[in-house]
Amino acid sequence: RRVKTGAQDKGDIAGLRIHGGQRMVVECKDVARTNLGGWAAEAEEERMNDSALTTAVVHKRHGKGQPADQWVTMTLRDLVALITGTRPE
């Protein structure tokens, strides 16, 4: 886990690299209520703070305790960047 840095936060997981070294930001959430729009906006701000290619939000799937069973949410733009290595703007 990455240390929180306040207004210049760069996501919750450190050291994620894709496509030959480009950064990826992951924001993790464990809350009772879903707020996809707010989480996506937060993750995008953190992506820009880290000069990362793409971002994803990993959020708790209630009733499922295994890490691999949790949800991952991202915009289509972030999915394309993850697949291709190029961020469509």
HUDA-V992274 format. One record per residue. N is the residue number from 1. OMEGA is omega in radians with two decimals (999 if undefined). D_CENTER is the distance of its C-alpha to the mean C-alpha in Angstrom with 1 decimal. Layout:
# HUDA-V992274
N/OMEGA/D_CENTER ; N/OMEGA/D_CENTER
This chain:
# HUDA-V992274
1/3.12/12.7 ; 2/3.06/12.6 ; 3/3.11/15.2 ; 4/-3.09/14.4 ; 5/3.06/15.9 ; 6/-3.06/16.5 ; 7/-3.14/16.4 ; 8/-3.13/14.9 ; 9/-3.08/12.0 ; 10/3.12/9.5 ; 11/-3.02/6.8 ; 12/-3.10/8.1 ; 13/-3.13/8.5 ; 14/2.96/11.0 ; 15/3.13/12.5 ; 16/-3.14/10.2 ; 17/3.11/12.4 ; 18/3.05/13.0 ; 19/3.03/16.1 ; 20/3.03/18.4 ; 21/3.10/16.4 ; 22/-3.10/13.8 ; 23/2.98/10.7 ; 24/3.12/7.1 ; 25/3.04/4.5 ; 26/3.09/2.7 ; 27/-3.11/4.2 ; 28/-3.12/7.2 ; 29/3.03/10.0 ; 30/-3.08/13.6 ; 31/-3.12/15.7 ; 32/-3.09/18.6 ; 33/3.13/17.8 ; 34/3.10/15.1 ; 35/-3.02/13.9 ; 36/-3.13/11.6 ; 37/3.11/12.8 ; 38/3.13/12.4 ; 39/3.13/8.9 ; 40/3.11/8.0 ; 41/3.11/10.4 ; 42/3.14/9.0 ; 43/3.13/5.5 ; 44/3.09/8.0 ; 45/3.12/10.4 ; 46/3.08/8.4 ; 47/3.13/7.9 ; 48/3.09/11.6 ; 49/-3.07/12.5 ; 50/-3.06/11.5 ; 51/-3.08/12.9 ; 52/3.11/10.1 ; 53/-3.00/10.7 ; 54/-3.12/7.5 ; 55/3.05/3.8 ; 56/3.05/2.7 ; 57/3.05/4.1 ; 58/-3.10/6.7 ; 59/-3.03/9.8 ; 60/3.00/13.4 ; 61/-3.03/15.9 ; 62/-3.09/19.1 ; 63/3.12/22.0 ; 64/-3.07/20.0 ; 65/-3.09/20.0 ; 66/3.14/18.8 ; 67/-3.09/15.3 ; 68/-3.14/15.5 ; 69/-3.09/16.4 ; 70/-3.12/13.3 ; 71/2.98/11.5 ; 72/-3.14/8.4 ; 73/3.06/8.0 ; 74/3.07/7.3 ; 75/3.07/10.1 ; 76/3.09/12.9 ; 77/3.13/12.6 ; 78/3.09/9.2 ; 79/3.10/11.0 ; 80/3.12/14.0 ; 81/3.13/12.5 ; 82/-3.11/11.2 ; 83/-2.97/14.7 ; 84/-3.06/16.9 ; 85/3.11/15.6 ; 86/-3.11/16.4 ; 87/3.08/14.6 ; 88/3.14/16.9 ; 89/999/17.8
